[in-house]
Amino acid sequence: MDWGNVTAEDLIDALREVDWSSPPRPLSEFFSRFTIPRSFVKWNSRIKCNLYYYRTNYFILIVVILGLGFLRRPLAILAAILTALSIAFLNDSFASSFSEKVTRTMRQFSPHLAAKMRPPFTPVIRGRPSAKRAIYICGRPRWVFVFIFSSVSFILWYVSCGLLTVLWALAIALLATVLHASFRTPNLKARLNTFREEFRAVWRNYSEL
């Protein structure tokens, strides 16, 4: 993949659809080799490749830095967790797997309630869905959970008075992520992983025809 031709919107869409259940990259690889990009084009391609390849490591890094900033604010920690969940629900794979696990757990206690948590049926016309498949969580549109979790987290941020703290912690976490993605030299494994993801996307689109 030529990451120089990938736009920010394409990168965001790829991060929304990719599977986030993969384990983080080893620390020996994460802190392996750093070089200064030779040009703006090289830097632009490198930072997009690293953000995609080390996405799980960066997510853990941001969560750890935010957690360190809220050791004395329990409500702020809860607000950070709810904010992280509301953001994670925007990822299609996470939202689908979360809904499936909750429904499977609920089926053990109340099969009738679990049946109501199933997503609505999408009609299929000529071998493909009639519209783009919408994401449902526990039988409700995804935006409902995103709105509820975001609203509750905003209230907790306000009550805990930790909004300024989270802004500083988030700024430090984002700065650390950008610096690492800028100077970490993409290795061969990252390029091969990119090609594998491209093949999966093409095969998935082909299988839906």
VOTIBA-745979 format. One record per residue (C-alpha): x, y, z; chain. Coordinates in nm, 2 decimals, decimal comma, padded with zeros to 4 digits. Example, Ala and Ser with C-alpha at 12.3 -4.5 7.8 and 13.67 -1.06 7.14 Angstrom:
01,23; -00,45; 00,78; A
01,37; -00,11; 00,71; A
***
This chain:
00,00; 00,00; 00,00; A
00,13; 00,35; -00,09; A
00,05; 00,52; 00,24; A
00,13; 00,86; 00,08; A
-00,19; 00,83; -00,13; A
-00,40; 00,73; 00,17; A
-00,61; 01,02; 00,30; A
-00,69; 01,08; 00,66; A
-01,05; 00,98; 00,60; A
-00,94; 00,65; 00,45; A
-00,72; 00,58; 00,75; A
-01,00; 00,66; 00,99; A
-01,24; 00,42; 00,80; A
-00,97; 00,15; 00,80; A
-00,93; 00,19; 01,18; A
-01,30; 00,17; 01,22; A
-01,34; -00,16; 01,03; A
-01,02; -00,33; 01,13; A
-01,01; -00,60; 01,40; A
-00,88; -00,45; 01,73; A
-00,87; -00,78; 01,91; A
-00,52; -00,85; 01,79; A
-00,26; -00,84; 02,07; A
-00,02; -00,54; 02,09; A
00,32; -00,57; 01,91; A
00,61; -00,67; 02,14; A
00,80; -00,39; 02,32; A
01,13; -00,51; 02,16; A
00,97; -00,44; 01,82; A
00,78; -00,13; 01,93; A
01,11; 00,04; 02,05; A
01,33; -00,12; 01,79; A
01,46; 00,13; 01,53; A
01,41; 00,50; 01,50; A
01,52; 00,73; 01,22; A
01,45; 01,08; 01,10; A
01,22; 01,09; 00,79; A
01,41; 01,23; 00,49; A
01,11; 01,43; 00,36; A
00,76; 01,54; 00,43; A
00,63; 01,27; 00,19; A
00,83; 01,00; 00,38; A
00,70; 01,13; 00,71; A
00,34; 01,14; 00,59; A
00,36; 00,78; 00,47; A
00,54; 00,66; 00,78; A
00,31; 00,81; 01,03; A
00,00; 00,66; 00,86; A
00,16; 00,32; 00,84; A
00,27; 00,32; 01,20; A
-00,07; 00,44; 01,33; A
-00,23; 00,15; 01,15; A
00,02; -00,12; 01,24; A
00,08; -00,02; 01,60; A
-00,28; 00,08; 01,67; A
-00,32; -00,15; 01,97; A
00,01; -00,03; 02,13; A
-00,09; 00,34; 02,09; A
-00,43; 00,27; 02,24; A
-00,27; 00,11; 02,54; A
-00,02; 00,39; 02,57; A
-00,30; 00,65; 02,57; A
-00,50; 00,46; 02,83; A
-00,19; 00,42; 03,06; A
-00,11; 00,79; 03,04; A
-00,47; 00,88; 03,11; A
-00,48; 00,64; 03,40; A
-00,17; 00,79; 03,56; A
-00,32; 01,13; 03,54; A
-00,63; 01,01; 03,73; A
-00,49; 00,81; 04,02; A
-00,64; 01,05; 04,27; A
-00,97; 01,10; 04,09; A
-01,18; 00,78; 04,09; A
-01,47; 00,95; 03,91; A
-01,24; 01,07; 03,64; A
-01,11; 00,71; 03,59; A
-01,47; 00,60; 03,54; A
-01,53; 00,89; 03,30; A
-01,22; 00,79; 03,10; A
-01,34; 00,43; 03,08; A
-01,68; 00,54; 02,95; A
-01,52; 00,78; 02,70; A
-01,29; 00,50; 02,58; A
-01,59; 00,27; 02,53; A
-01,79; 00,54; 02,35; A
-01,50; 00,58; 02,11; A
-01,45; 00,20; 02,08; A
-01,81; 00,16; 01,98; A
-01,74; 00,35; 01,66; A
-01,53; 00,05; 01,55; A
-01,75; -00,19; 01,36; A
-01,56; -00,50; 01,48; A
-01,56; -00,40; 01,85; A
-01,93; -00,30; 01,84; A
-02,03; -00,63; 01,68; A
-01,82; -00,85; 01,91; A
-01,94; -00,66; 02,22; A
-02,30; -00,70; 02,12; A
-02,25; -01,07; 02,05; A
-02,08; -01,13; 02,39; A
-02,35; -00,94; 02,58; A
-02,63; -01,13; 02,40; A
-02,46; -01,46; 02,46; A
-02,42; -01,39; 02,83; A
-02,78; -01,27; 02,86; A
-02,91; -01,58; 02,69; A
-02,78; -01,79; 02,99; A
-03,01; -01,59; 03,23; A
-03,30; -01,48; 03,01; A
-03,34; -01,63; 02,66; A
-03,65; -01,42; 02,60; A
-03,46; -01,09; 02,67; A
-03,17; -01,21; 02,46; A
-03,40; -01,27; 02,16; A
-03,50; -00,91; 02,18; A
-03,14; -00,80; 02,17; A
-03,09; -00,95; 01,82; A
-03,03; -00,69; 01,54; A
-03,32; -00,65; 01,30; A
-03,32; -00,86; 00,98; A
-03,17; -00,70; 00,67; A
-03,33; -00,81; 00,35; A
-03,10; -00,95; 00,08; A
-03,17; -00,87; -00,29; A
-02,98; -01,06; -00,56; A
-02,72; -01,20; -00,32; A
-02,63; -00,88; -00,15; A
-02,78; -00,66; 00,13; A
-03,03; -00,40; 00,00; A
-02,84; -00,13; 00,19; A
-02,52; -00,08; 00,38; A
-02,53; -00,30; 00,69; A
-02,60; -00,09; 00,99; A
-02,43; -00,17; 01,32; A
-02,66; -00,26; 01,62; A
-02,56; -00,31; 01,98; A
-02,80; -00,53; 02,18; A
-03,07; -00,47; 01,93; A
-03,04; -00,09; 01,93; A
-02,86; 00,14; 01,68; A
-02,50; 00,20; 01,77; A
-02,55; 00,58; 01,81; A
-02,78; 00,52; 02,11; A
-02,50; 00,36; 02,31; A
-02,24; 00,62; 02,19; A
-02,47; 00,90; 02,29; A
-02,55; 00,75; 02,64; A
-02,19; 00,67; 02,72; A
-02,07; 01,00; 02,60; A
-02,33; 01,19; 02,80; A
-02,26; 01,00; 03,12; A
-01,88; 01,05; 03,08; A
-01,93; 01,42; 03,02; A
-02,13; 01,45; 03,34; A
-01,86; 01,26; 03,53; A
-01,59; 01,48; 03,39; A
-01,78; 01,78; 03,51; A
-01,85; 01,64; 03,86; A
-01,49; 01,52; 03,91; A
-01,34; 01,85; 03,79; A
-01,09; 01,65; 03,59; A
-01,15; 01,80; 03,25; A
-00,83; 02,01; 03,26; A
-00,63; 01,71; 03,38; A
-00,76; 01,49; 03,09; A
-00,68; 01,76; 02,84; A
-00,32; 01,77; 02,96; A
-00,29; 01,39; 02,98; A
-00,45; 01,35; 02,64; A
-00,22; 01,61; 02,49; A
00,09; 01,43; 02,63; A
-00,05; 01,09; 02,51; A
-00,12; 01,22; 02,16; A
00,22; 01,39; 02,15; A
00,40; 01,06; 02,25; A
00,20; 00,87; 01,98; A
00,28; 01,12; 01,71; A
00,65; 01,13; 01,80; A
00,68; 00,75; 01,80; A
00,49; 00,72; 01,47; A
00,70; 00,98; 01,32; A
01,04; 00,84; 01,41; A
00,97; 00,46; 01,42; A
01,10; 00,31; 01,09; A
00,84; 00,09; 00,93; A
00,98; -00,26; 00,91; A
00,91; -00,54; 00,67; A
00,66; -00,70; 00,90; A
00,45; -00,38; 00,90; A
00,45; -00,38; 00,52; A
00,35; -00,75; 00,50; A
00,07; -00,69; 00,75; A
-00,06; -00,41; 00,54; A
-00,06; -00,63; 00,23; A
-00,25; -00,90; 00,42; A
-00,51; -00,66; 00,54; A
-00,56; -00,54; 00,18; A
-00,60; -00,90; 00,06; A
-00,86; -00,96; 00,33; A
-01,06; -00,65; 00,24; A
-01,05; -00,74; -00,13; A
-01,16; -01,10; -00,06; A
-01,44; -00,98; 00,17; A
-01,58; -00,75; -00,09; A
-01,55; -01,03; -00,35; A
-01,73; -01,28; -00,13; A
-02,02; -01,04; -00,08; A
-02,09; -01,03; -00,46; A
***
